Amino acid sequence: MWIIIEQGERIRLIDKFQPNIYVAGATEELERLVGKLYRSQDIVTWKFTKKYAKPTGQQKTKVLTLTLRDYRKATRLTHKILRI
């Protein structure tokens, strides 16, 4: 994004945003998923974390957190995960 300040100077702002995708499921299934995705160029990092996986959940459960390199790849990667 470019911003022009009052003095007329132009300043370029760059956001290094990297979105996360959270995947819930049985631990064995999540580990298998990691095995299939760990070489993906779209994923910067992955880790297991505790999150509220269901809207009505009373406690946090183990989920897989995938940090993406590019937000534009999120839809394609999500469809790939659902197919797996």
Residue pairs with C-beta under 8 A, 6 or more apart in sequence:
1 12
1 13
1 15
2 10
2 11
2 12
2 13
3 10
3 11
3 12
3 13
4 10
4 11
5 11
17 71
18 44
18 67
18 68
18 69
18 71
19 67
19 68
19 71
19 74
20 65
20 66
20 67
20 68
21 65
21 66
21 68
21 74
21 77
21 78
21 81
22 49
22 51
22 53
22 63
22 64
22 65
22 66
23 30
23 33
23 63
23 64
23 66
23 81
24 51
24 53
24 54
24 61
24 63
24 64
25 33
25 64
27 62
30 48
30 62
30 63
30 64
33 64
33 81
33 84
34 46
34 64
36 84
37 43
37 46
37 66
37 80
37 81
37 84
38 46
40 77
41 69
42 68
42 69
42 70
42 73
42 76
42 77
43 66
43 67
43 68
43 69
43 77
44 67
44 68
44 69
45 66
45 67
46 64
46 65
46 66
46 67
47 64
47 65
48 62
48 63
48 64
48 65
49 62
49 63
49 65
50 60
50 61
50 62
50 63
51 60
51 61
51 63
51 65
52 59
52 60
52 61
53 60
53 61
53 63
66 77
68 74
68 77
